[in-house]
Amino acid sequence: MTAFSLASPRPQHHLCQTPFQEWDLPDGTTWTRFYRTGQHYLLRFPDLADFEITPDGLAVRCWPAPGISDTTVEHLYLNQVLPLALSRQGDLVFHAGAIETGDSAIAFMGESGRGKSTLTASFATAGFRFLTDDALLLEKHDDGYRVLPSHASVRLWGDSQQILVGDDAQLAPPVQYTPKARVLSGDRLAFCPEARTLRRIYFLGDGSAPAITFQRIKPAEALIELVKHSFLLDIEERDMLAAHFDELPSLASLPIYYRLDSPRRYEDLPAVRQAIIEHATEENTPA
């Protein structure tokens, strides 16, 4: 369990050190800078907020930049900072969405812009409850791995929101760094608050396929993808990295990984959902 505290706003003064890691947006703009400050980590979201994380990931403190809303801070914490703090606690956390089917879970991984949230929300509006929008937290269990539920909201661009949930969807207050809406769970968007056994992970393609296609991938390739989509706070801390990479081969060895591509059209979503459900519920899906 991670404790969160909110401090008074303060300007983001220059730090006399070089970040050990940076995350950039697709347009090249710096999104997050990672620093070590004494015994702690400092995550700086330029012009938005600074988050200090204890070495064990059990406590997070935030200093918003002046004029930044509590809603923006909450959004940053839930979607960006908390998954990184959980990684310091030894948890397996990935950039992925997940939905419930029966007593199992199906997860979707892919690069930014490949439709994870749209696909997740599409299932959630069609009776398949969602477990997470973007932070897939896994727990090892007797029957494999379980997906633990995240916060009960999905981030969507305006067109996806209009088409999937409509104008009467319940929205969280807007945040100050993205036009995406955070759609809250409710009658139109069903949320699953219970853990579910992981059944499939689909790595989403770029939408160039002329039809819905599934391609099984080998453990070595699955391992590379899992590494690529991992939330990791400190990419230089050897003990934590060793523990993470010791766990991943066991996860990657499961016969649950497929590449999925399909045309990126809203009118095709019902067919895509049906194809995924049929594929995921087959006991022995052919390669």
N, C-alpha and C positions, 0 to 999 in steps of 0.2 A: 504494500500500500504506500503510495507516495503522498506526502503532505504538501499542500500548496499554500503559500501566503503572498499577499499583494501589498507591496510597499507604496509609499507616496511617489508620484511622478518625479522624474529627474531628467535633465538633459543628458544626451549620450556623449559624454566627453571622450576625447581621443584617448585610446589605450596605447601605451608605449611598448607594445609588443606585436609580434606578427601572429595572426591566427594560424592554428595548426591545421585547420580545414575550413573550406568555404563551400557553400551550396549556391549555385547560380540558377536563375530562371532561364527558360528557353531562349529569351532575347539577350542573355548575357548579363543582365542586372544581378548584382549580388543579393541573395535572399537571406542567407544566414552566415555569420562568422563565428567560428568556434575558438574559444580561448581557454587557457588554464590560468586561474588567478589564485595563487597559493595552493590550497588543498582542494579548491572547487573548480567547477567548469562554469564558464560564462558563455551563453548563447546570445549573440546580438542580432536582432532583426532591425536593420538600419531604419531610423526614423519611426520605429514602432515600439520596441521594448527590449530590455535586457532581462534574461532569465539566468539565475544562478542555481546550479545543480550540485548537490553534495556528491562526493566520490561514490557513495553507495547507491545513489539515485533515489534515496528515500525522502528527500525534501527538496522542494523547488521554491525559490523566491523570485518575484518579478518586480521590476521597476519600469513602469510604462514611461514612454516619452511624453512630454507635456502635450495635452490635447487628445491623447489616445483613449478611446472608450474602454470600459470594463468588458464589453462584449467582444471587442477586438482581442483583448488580452486572453479572454477565455478561449476564443477560437484558436489562437496561436498555441495556447497551452495544450488543449485537448488533441489537436491534430498534428502538432510538430514536436512539442517539448516532452509531453508525457510519454510517448512511445520511445523517445531517446532515453529518458530516465529509467523506464522499464528495462531497456537493454542493459543498463548498468546493474540491474538486479539479477541478471542472468536469464531474462525472459527472451523468447524468440518472438520478434515483432517484425512484420514486413509491410511494405507499401502494397496494400491489396484490399479489395472489397470482398464481402462474403454474404451469402444468402443461405437460408435453411430450405432443405427439401426432405420431407419426412423427419427422421431423427438424425439426419446427417447435414453436412455443410459443404457448399461448393464455393471456392474462392477464385477471384479474378485478379491477376497481376498483369502489369504492363506499364510502359512508359507513359509519362504525363501526356494527356490528350488522346489516349486510345480508348476512352469510353468506359473506364471501370465504374465510375459513379453512375453514369447513365444506365448501364446494364444492371447494376445493383438496384437502382431505383425502379427500373422497369420490372424486375422480378417482384419487388416489394409492393408494387401497385397491382400485381396480378395474383396475390395470395401467397407468395413465398416470402416469408419475413426476412428482413436483413439483420445481420449480426454486426457488421461494421462497414463503414464507407471507405476508409483508407488506412487503417492501422489494424492489421491482422495479428492478433495475439494468440499464440499457440501454447498449449499445455500438453506435455506427454502424459499418456494414459495407457491403461491395459490394452485397449483396442486401437492403439495408434496415437493420434494427436487429436486434441479437441480444440475447437475455435471458441474463444471466450468473447462474449459480447462487449462492444465498445459503447460510446455514447450514442443516443438514439436520434441521430440526424444524418442527413446526406447533403453534400454540397453539389449544387447543380448550376449550370449556366442558365440564363433566362429562357432560351428556347426549349431546353430539356425540361425545365420546370413547368412551362406552359403546356407542353404536350403531354407530359407524364402525370402531373398532379394538379394542374390547373391553377386558376387564380385564388381558389378558396383554400389552398394549402396553408398550413400553419407554419410561419416563418420565424426564425430567430431574428433579432434586430440586425441590421446590416453591419458589416465590418469595414474597416477603413483601408484595406489593401487589395481587395478583390471585388469585382462585381458579381461574383458567384453568390447565390442565395443559399442559406443553410435551412433546408426544409426539415422540420421536426416531424417525428413519427406521430401517427394518428390513424384515423379511419382510412385515409387515402394512402398512407405509407406505413406498412406494418413492420414492427420491430420485434426481434426475438431476444428476450432477456436471459435465455438459458444457453449454456454451453452445448455445442453440437460436435459430433465426431467428423473430422475432416475426411471427405470422400474424394474430392477432385480439386486440383489446381489447374486452371486454364491460363496460359500466357497469351494475352491478346495481341493480334496482329495489327497491321496498319490500315486495314479496311480495303486493301487492294484486291482481295479474292473475289471472283465473280459469283461465288456461291459459298454456303457455309461449309467450312472444312475443319476437320480435326486431324491432328498429327501427333502420335505418341512420341515422347522424347525419352532418351536414355538418362540414367541417373547422373552421369557426368555432366550432361547438358543442363539437367534440372538443378544441379548443385551450382553451376555458374549463374543461373537465373536467380536462385535464392540468395546468393551473395549480393548480386546486383540490386535486389529489392529489399535488402535488410535495413532496418533502422539500427545504426550503431553510433553511439555518442563519441567514442574515442577510438579512432582507427589506428592508433599507435600504441595502445595499452596491450601488451603482449599476453598477459594472463587472461584478460577478458576475451581477447580475440581467439586465443587458443581454445577456451571453453566454448565459444560460439562455433568455431570450425570443427570442434570435436562432435558437436551435436548435429550439425547440418548433414553430414553423410548419412546418418541414420534416417533423417527426414527425407533426403533426396532418394534413398533406396526404395521408397514406397512406389508401387506401380500406379501412381495417381496423376501423372503430369502429361499435359497435352498442350500443343499450340492450337489456338482457335482463331480463325479469321472469318470474316463475313462482310458483306457490303454494309457500309455505315449509313443506313437510312432508317429513319424512325418507323416507317411502315413495315420494315422487315423484322422489327423487334419481337413480335409474337412468334414468328417462325424460328427466330434464333433461340428464344426461350424454350420452345418445344424441343428443338434439336438438342439443346444442352441437357434438358431433363432426361430425354430418352437416352442420350449418350452416357450420362452420369449414373443412371440407374441400371445399366447393364452390368452384370456381375463380372464378366471378363471381356472388356472392350478390346477388340482386335487392334493390333499395332497399325 
